[in-house]
Amino acid sequence: KTWAGSQFYSLEKLCKAIGIKLQDAEETIKRGVMRPELEEKPDNGTNTKKKKRLRGGLSNAARTLENRPCEEFPGWTVERIQRKNSHHVDSYWSHPGLAGVVLRSRVGVKEMIAK
């Protein structure tokens, strides 16, 4: 068979030309394997490779070091969260009476209290 100057072969003809069994080629295609001489090994739980760590590190819940009432500013809550891929810890202050307001510094809390 030809198409636009190219010649097409059936799987049977290709197997015959390169010297492999048709049944082996069909099984290889079903598995999606590119190198049929490599045997597929069953996974019996003995894989000793280390699993790759997911990018981004820990979730916010796992990185939260503390979430407690602030001793320096009564009525305020301070949450300390470790940054992803770092040892640096950020502090966030919030107040139950100021819904949605989160401050990132003691100076910000002092200014908010002074208002």
N, C-alpha and C positions, 0 to 999 in steps of 0.2 A: 504494500500500500504506500502511496506517496501523497504528499500534500505540500504544495508550494515548494517543490524541490527537496523536501525532507522525506526521509524514509521512516516509517513507523514499524515497530515490531510488536508482536504479541508477547505476553509474559512467558509463554511456552518457548518461543523462539529465543528470547533473551536467556532463559535458563539453560537451554541447550547450548547456546553460543559460549556462555561463561562456565559451564560445567557444574551447575547445581541442580538439585531436585526441585521440580515444580511445586511440590507440596511444601518444602522448606521455604521457598520464596513466598508462597501465599500466606503462610503462618507469620513470616517476618513482616510482611506488609500489614497484616492485621494488628501486630504488636506495635508497629510504627518504628521498628528498629532499623537503623541504617547499616549496621555491621552484623550480618547474620551469623558470622563465625563465633560471636560472643554469646554464650549461653545465658539465658535469663535465670537469675538466682532467686529463689523464693525468699521473701522477707519473713524470717521466723523470730524476729525480735532481737537478733544478735548484732544489729547495726551498732558499731561502736563510735561512729562519727559524732562529733559534738553538734548539737543543733545550733544554727545561727541565731543570734539574738536579734530581735525585731528592732528596726530603727525607731528612734524616738524615745527609747528608754522606758521608764515607768509611767504609769498613768498619774494624773494629778492626785488621785486618792492615795496612791502608793507613795507619792513624793511628799505628801503633807506630813510635816514633822510634828506640828502641834496646832491645835485650834482651841483656844481657851480665852477666858476673860482676861483683859489686860490689867495688870496691877497698877501701872503708871497712870492709866486713864480709866477711872471707874465708869462702868456702863458700856465700855467699848470692848470689842473682841479682836484679838490678834490671831492671824493665821500665818504660819511660817511654812513655806513651800520651797523645797530644793529644786534648783533649775535642772532641766534635762541636760545630760552629758556634762555636768559640772558639780562642784561641791558648794557653790555659792547658794545661799539661802535668802529668799526675798520675804519680807514681812508685809502683810496687808491688814489694815485696820478697818473695821466696820462697826456701825452702831445700829441697833434694832429700830431706832426712831428715824433713821435716815435710809429708807429702803433704796437699794441700788447704788448707794454711795460707798465706794471703796477707796481708801487713802493708802498711799505707798510709803509715807514717811511720818516720823514723830512730829516734824515741823508742820506737816499738813494737818495732823490731828490737832495740834496746838492752835493753829490758825482757825480751824473749824470751831473749836470750843470758844475762841475769843469772839466769834461773830455773834 
